[in-house]
């Protein structure tokens, strides 16, 4: 499926999980989407394995209405993302506008920070199960889960299913 005309934000912070950032980045570019990397500042951020990625847009300057989807990669970056009021506000605005919100691994921590977990069926890396359950989510151990406009996944091995589910959701134009 072509993603021509779609605009996707991928959030970035330090200690991101390499494949959870780069796999969707290139997959969605390949499908024809415009991909913008949004972070607290426009600068370079290092991954868990020392690979740099550069932000295109500071969260303070990002407008959620300009995007069709927001992707939250994992690693330890979501813990750093939650420290940026602007990044949290950007994601919350996208969520409130019913954009596709997709989070993998530790990414659902950001969903807890914006109040998007209560009553939702979700998955994530097993170590944050208690965090999600305590934030009101129904946790399931599945490769990818879609509950309305929110898509969650567990780990890099689930990236093909995660990206397919995002592409399908973007095609539905809800």
C-alpha positions as CSV (number, residue, x, y, z in Angstrom):
1,X,0.0,0.0,0.0
2,X,1.2,3.5,-0.9
3,X,1.5,6.1,1.8
4,X,1.8,8.9,-0.7
5,X,0.4,12.1,0.9
6,X,0.8,10.8,4.5
7,X,3.0,12.6,7.0
8,X,4.4,10.6,9.8
9,X,6.3,11.8,12.9
10,X,8.8,9.6,14.6
11,X,9.8,10.7,18.1
12,X,13.4,10.7,19.1
13,X,15.5,11.0,22.3
14,X,18.7,9.6,23.6
15,X,19.2,5.9,24.1
16,X,16.7,4.9,21.4
17,X,16.5,1.3,20.2
18,X,18.2,1.3,16.8
19,X,15.8,-1.0,14.8
20,X,12.7,0.4,16.4
21,X,13.6,3.8,15.0
22,X,15.3,3.0,11.7
23,X,13.0,0.2,10.5
24,X,9.8,2.3,10.5
25,X,11.7,5.4,9.3
26,X,12.9,3.6,6.1
27,X,9.8,1.5,5.7
28,X,7.5,4.5,5.6
29,X,9.8,6.5,3.4
30,X,9.8,3.5,1.0
31,X,6.0,3.5,1.0
32,X,6.0,7.1,0.0
33,X,5.2,8.9,3.3
34,X,6.9,12.1,4.4
35,X,8.7,11.2,7.6
36,X,9.7,13.9,10.1
37,X,11.8,13.2,13.2
38,X,10.5,15.1,16.2
39,X,12.6,15.6,19.4
40,X,13.0,18.0,22.2
41,X,15.6,19.9,20.2
42,X,17.0,19.8,16.6
43,X,20.2,18.0,17.2
44,X,21.8,14.6,17.1
45,X,20.7,11.8,19.5
46,X,22.6,8.6,20.1
47,X,21.1,5.1,20.2
48,X,21.6,2.3,22.7
49,X,24.4,1.1,20.4
50,X,26.0,4.4,19.6
51,X,24.3,5.1,16.3
52,X,23.4,8.8,15.7
53,X,20.0,10.1,14.4
54,X,19.2,13.7,13.8
55,X,16.0,15.4,14.6
56,X,14.3,17.5,11.9
57,X,11.9,19.4,14.1
58,X,11.8,20.5,17.7
59,X,8.6,19.4,19.5
60,X,7.9,23.0,20.5
61,X,7.5,23.8,16.8
62,X,5.6,20.7,15.9
63,X,1.9,21.0,15.1
64,X,0.0,17.7,15.6
65,X,-2.6,18.6,12.9
66,X,0.3,18.5,10.3
67,X,0.7,14.7,10.8
68,X,-1.3,11.6,10.2
69,X,0.6,9.4,12.6
70,X,3.1,9.5,15.4
71,X,5.5,6.6,16.1
72,X,7.2,6.2,19.5
73,X,10.2,3.9,19.4
74,X,11.5,2.1,22.4
75,X,14.8,1.5,24.1
76,X,15.3,3.8,27.0
77,X,14.4,6.9,25.0
78,X,10.7,7.0,26.2
79,X,11.9,7.6,29.7
80,X,13.8,10.6,28.4
81,X,10.9,11.7,26.1
82,X,8.6,11.9,29.1
83,X,10.9,14.6,30.6
84,X,10.1,16.9,27.7
85,X,6.9,18.8,28.3
86,X,6.8,19.8,24.6
87,X,7.2,16.2,23.3
88,X,4.5,15.0,25.7
89,X,2.2,17.8,24.6
90,X,2.8,17.1,20.9
91,X,1.9,13.4,21.4
92,X,-1.1,14.2,23.5
93,X,-2.4,16.6,20.9
94,X,-2.0,14.0,18.2
95,X,-3.8,11.5,20.3
96,X,-6.7,13.9,21.0
97,X,-7.0,14.5,17.3
98,X,-7.4,10.8,16.7
99,X,-4.1,10.5,14.7
100,X,-2.6,7.0,14.5
101,X,-0.4,6.6,17.6
102,X,2.0,3.7,17.5
103,X,4.4,2.7,20.3
104,X,6.8,-0.2,20.5
105,X,8.8,-1.7,23.4
106,X,9.1,0.9,26.1
107,X,7.2,3.4,23.9
108,X,3.9,2.8,25.7
109,X,5.4,4.7,28.7
110,X,4.7,7.8,26.7
111,X,1.0,6.6,26.2
112,X,0.8,6.4,30.0
113,X,2.1,9.9,30.3
114,X,-0.6,11.3,28.0
115,X,-3.5,9.4,29.6
116,X,-4.0,7.0,26.6
117,X,-3.9,3.7,28.5
118,X,-7.0,3.6,30.6
119,X,-9.3,0.8,29.4
120,X,-7.1,0.1,26.4
121,X,-5.9,-3.3,25.2
122,X,-2.1,-3.0,24.8
123,X,1.2,-4.8,24.6
124,X,4.8,-3.7,25.2
125,X,8.1,-5.0,26.4
126,X,7.3,-7.3,29.3
127,X,9.2,-5.3,31.9
128,X,6.7,-2.4,31.6
129,X,3.6,-4.6,31.9
130,X,3.0,-3.5,35.6
131,X,3.4,0.2,34.6
132,X,0.7,-0.2,31.9
133,X,-1.6,-2.3,34.1
134,X,-1.3,0.3,36.9
135,X,-2.1,3.0,34.3
136,X,-5.4,1.1,33.5
137,X,-4.4,-0.9,30.4
138,X,-5.4,-4.5,29.7
139,X,-2.0,-6.0,28.9
140,X,-1.7,-8.9,26.4
141,X,1.4,-10.6,25.2
142,X,0.9,-10.4,21.4
143,X,3.2,-9.2,18.6
144,X,1.0,-6.2,17.8
145,X,-2.3,-4.9,19.2
146,X,-4.6,-2.2,17.8
147,X,-7.2,-0.6,20.0
148,X,-8.8,2.2,18.0
149,X,-6.2,4.7,16.9
150,X,-3.5,3.2,19.2
151,X,-1.1,0.5,18.0
152,X,1.4,-1.2,20.4
153,X,4.0,-3.8,19.9
154,X,6.6,-5.6,22.0
155,X,10.1,-5.7,20.5
156,X,12.2,-5.5,17.4
157,X,11.2,-9.0,16.3
158,X,7.6,-7.7,16.0
159,X,8.5,-4.8,13.7
160,X,7.1,-6.3,10.4
161,X,3.7,-6.8,12.1
162,X,3.9,-3.4,13.8
163,X,4.6,-1.6,10.5
164,X,1.9,-3.5,8.6
165,X,-0.7,-2.6,11.2
166,X,0.3,1.1,11.0
167,X,0.0,1.1,7.2
168,X,-3.4,-0.6,7.4
169,X,-4.6,2.0,10.0
170,X,-3.3,4.9,7.8
171,X,-5.3,3.5,4.9
172,X,-8.5,3.5,6.8
173,X,-8.6,7.3,7.3
174,X,-10.7,7.2,10.5
